[in-house]
Amino acid sequence: MKTLMIAALAAAVSPTLTMAKTQAAPAAPAAQPAAPGPQGAPAADTPLLGAAKAAPDCGNLHGLNGRAFCVTAPLASVGALAETYIAHFESQGWLPAGGDNNRVVLIKRKDGGICDGLQMVAFYDTAGPSAPESPGYLGFATIPGNVCAAEPAGATPQ
């Protein structure tokens, strides 16, 4: 899966990508139960590419602050920016391995059948204006553990 299916501003973003609408998350209670299973860390070594600017608070959306490394760019350029990031990660040996409407999962094979995992998610705040110059976001986080461990028996590595 090479393209990130991100949105709903077809005229504002790349024709090969669409952007999932997101709304600002309500204020979190003081204590939250732990998420099930292990959680990855922000992919803090992700560079700023193209029109991307660091967005340490991840737009205060989806509770990603502290859970992902986020960048922001005008919504009109997020589709092309996502493609730029995918190409960057591919040049470093990452392989697009899956995803869904607004997320790309990348893996990097290592010796011994072990794979590192990384995910990129695209989003924007639908509570604000959705003009081409509105902020769009890409968030990057690691996926903990060996993401290749669940490969079906007899599967042929790519």
N, C-alpha and C positions, 0 to 999 in steps of 0.2 A: 504494500500500500504506500504509494509515493505521495499522494496528495492528502492534505488535511482537509477534511470536509468541515469547514467552519461556517457560515452565515446566511443572513437574510437581507443583505443590502447588495443585491446582485450588481447594481450599477456602481456601487462604491468599492467593491473588492474585486480581486482577481476572478476571472470567469471560471477558473478551475477549482475555486474554493468557495465555501459558504461559511458564515459565522453563527455559532449558536448564541441565542439571546440568553442573557443572564440578568437576574435582578440582584440588587444589593442584598446580602444576607442580613437578617435581623440581628440586632445586638445579641451577642452570646451571653448566656448566663455565667455567673461567676465561676461555677465548677461544671465541667462537662464530663460525661463518662468517656472512658478511653475508647478509641476507635477499635473495631475488631481487627485482629491480625497486625503484623508489623507495618510500619509506615516508613516510606522513604524520606530522604532529606532533600532540601532544596539543592538543585544542581547549580551551585554557586560558581562553578568554573565556566559557566556558559558565557561566551563573549557578547558584547553589544555589537550587533551587525546592522548594516543599512541604517534605516531611520529609527532604530530602537533606542529607547532611553530606559535606564533602570527605573523600576517601579517597586521599591522595597515593600510597600504596603499592598501590592497586587490589586490596587484599586479598592481595597477594603471589600472585596467580593469573595464569596464562597469560603470564607475562612482560610484563604490561602496564605495570608500573611504569616511568615515564618515556616510555612510548609512547602513553599515553592519559591524559586527564583523567578521573578516576573520582569517583563519588559513591556513598555507601552509604545505605541505609535499611532498616528492617525488611522482611524478605522478603514479608510480607503486604501491604506498600504499594508494592512495586516496580512492579507492573503499572500501577497508577494513576499512579505517578510517571513512568513511561515515556510514558504518554499525555499527561501534563502537559508533558513536554519536547517531544514531537512538536508539540503545540499552540503552545508557545512558539516553536519554530523556524519553524513555518508563519507565525506572526504577523510574523516577520522576513523573509519571502519565500522560505524554504526549501520545497522540494517533496519529499514522500516519493516515491522513485523505484524502490525495490526493497529487497531484503534476503532474509533466510532465517529459520530458526527462532528465532534469538536476536539478530538484527541488522537495523537499519533504515538504509538508505542515503538520504541527503537531498542534493538538488542545489539550487543557487541560480544561476539564469541571469543572465549579465552581457552587456554589449554585445559584438557581434562573434561570437556563437555560442559564447562561452566559458562554462563552468559550473564553479563551485567545488563541491567534494564534502565531505560530512561523514558520518560513520557513528556510530551509537550501538549498543552491544552490551550485552546484559544477561546476568548470570551470577551464580552463587553457588557456594560450596564444598561439595561433597557429602561431603567427609571429616569435616565437623562435623555438628551437629544441623540438621535441616531443619524447624524449628518456625517459626511465623509471626513470632516475634521474632528469628530468626537473621538475620545480615547478608546482604543482597542487594546487588548492585552494578550500576551503569550506567557504561560507559566511553565516552568521546567522543574521536574523533580525526579529523583532516582526511584527505582523500584527495588526494594530490598530482596536479598537472597539470590539464588540461582534461578533466573527466569526460564531457563531451558530445562529445569528438572522435571517439569510436568509434560515433556514431550512424549507422545504416545510411543509405545514399543514398536520398533521397526520403522520409525519415521526416519527419513533421509535428511540430514542437515543440508541447508542451502549453501 
